[in-house]
Amino acid sequence: KDISFLLRELRTPDILIEFVSRFPSAAQEFAPRRLAVQAALSGDIEQVRAALRIEQDEAIRRDRLWWEPLKRELEQFRHQC
């Protein structure tokens, strides 16, 4: 469980590369679920950085989508008071 958690959550390129080199079989199994783990298996830090940027951009996009209706609702509430 701890290995899966770290494969899912690590965001530092050099640490992620080191981690997958210590647990290659778990990383191979997990790789289809995360581009950064796939990149870390190659050992190419620039590929890992690029994959992490993609993940970060996607997280920001999802965050904006989640907050947008709440922001509109708060704005409406503010105007009603």
Secondary structure, 3 states (H helix, E strand, C coil): CHHHHHHHHCCCHHHHHHHHHHCHHHHHHHHHHCHHHHHHHHCCHHHHHHHHHHHHHHHHHHHHHHHHHHHHHHHHHHHHC
